[in-house]
Amino acid sequence: MQGLTYLVAAYAIVWVGLLAYLGVVMLRIRGVRTELAAVKELVREQQEKSS
C-alpha cells in the first residue's frame, strides 16, 4: 500500500509540473503576441510614411 501512495504522489507532482509549465508557456505566448502587435503597428506606420 505504501507504493501506491508514492505512485499517487508522483502523478500529482507530474501534473502540477505540467500545469506550471503550461502556465509559463501561455505567459510567454501572450508576451510574443503583444510584441508582434507592436511590430505590426510600427510596420504600418512606416508604410504610411513612405506612401
N, C-alpha and C positions, 0 to 999 in steps of 0.2 A: 504493500500500500504506500510505502514511503516513496517508491519510484514513481508512482502515479502523481504524487504531489509535486515532485520535481519536474515531471513532464508538463503538468498544467502551468507551473510557474515559468518554465522555459517558453511555452507557447505565448503566455501573457507578455513576457519580456519582448519576444519577437514582434508581436502585434503592436506593442507600444512603440518599439523602434521603427517599425514600418510607418505607423501613423505620424510619428515625429518627422521622419524623412519626407513623407508626402507633404507635410505642412511646410517644411523648408523649401521644397521644390515649388510649391504653389506661391510662396512669397517671392521667390526668385523670378518666376514667370510673370508675376504681377509687376515687378520692377522692370523687367525687359519690355513688357508691353508699354509701360509708361515712357521708357526711353525711346521706344520705337515711335510712339505718338509724337514725341518732341522732335525726333529726326524728320518725320514726315512733315511736320509743321515748318521746320527750317527749310526743307527742300521746296515746299510750296511757296514760302516767302522768297526764296532765291529765284524760282521760276517766274514769279510775278515781277520781280525787279528787272530781270533780263528781258521781259516781254515788252 
